Amino acid sequence: MAATKAEVVDGAQEDPSGGREGDPGAVGCRCQHQQHCAQPRLLPAEVRKYVQAGQHVGLVRGSRRVDEVGWERAARSAIAQVAAEPRVGDASLAIAAHHEHLAERVGSVRLSVLHQGLRDEQQLKVSWASFHRYARQHWPERLRPSPRVTVRLDDPPPGDEAQIDYFYVGHWVDPETEHRHRLSAFLMTLSHSRHQFLYPVLSEDATSWLEAHVAAFTFFGGAPRRLMPDYVPRHIIGLLCPTGLCGREPKPEFESGAQRLEPAT
């Protein structure tokens, strides 16, 4: 492919096909016989690929002029760089070399582990997206998520337990100050009757947490024997409900995925 002199154009700013700036349409050639040109139209992604290759070898807007030999050398370097990039399908071919290895393990070993293992041990240089797409194409039935089993528990007796949740609601604008606040909500649900108390808060700090509990106990006219906060990673129950203040101590129950607060002994 012979290289010819042309103006270095940033594809994101100027559409060589004559369209308006930023037009996502395809790009055609800029030759004088454009109306009858049979050259294929290039997508913006293809244009960016060539522009970036040209910039890599020094063909940038505002750079000093080069002679014919220098231009030819730079253009050939840019074209060679684009040609060296992986083509569509190269990733699938690279993964196919390990097809039998994957066929024995997909479904029983996490895909991320298989991908990382081949990258580390076999120097497989394909992206996670390509690897995941290959696995879904060949073993779709193994990658379907297993149905989640829900075990219904008997309702605890009245006053025995309350479930607690903290969640983001949206934004609220103070009508007096017109200041926009992040709005959250504290929700306590009595496990036996499913009676609920909702308490909006402007902060999810320890002060708001304790104030919401006091408001809930006042609303219900008492406190349940056991509190079960909704489990969220990084929540430190010991700080939210200190033993010295609440008279309770955390007792983890990993089977239920939550932490119950039992009366301290």
Protein Blocks (a to p, Z undefined) as FASTA:
>chain_A
ZZdddddddfklpcfkopaehiabdcddfbfklmmpcbdcddfklmmmmmmmmmmnopag
hiacddfklmmmmmmmmmmmmmmpccehjlmmmmmmmmmmmmmmgojacfklmmmmmmmm
nopacdfklmmmmmmmmmmmlmpccdddddddddddehkaccdddddfbdcddfklopac
dddddddddfklopacddddfbfcfklmmmmmmmmmmmnopacfbdcddddehiafklmm
gfklnopacdddfknopacddddZZ
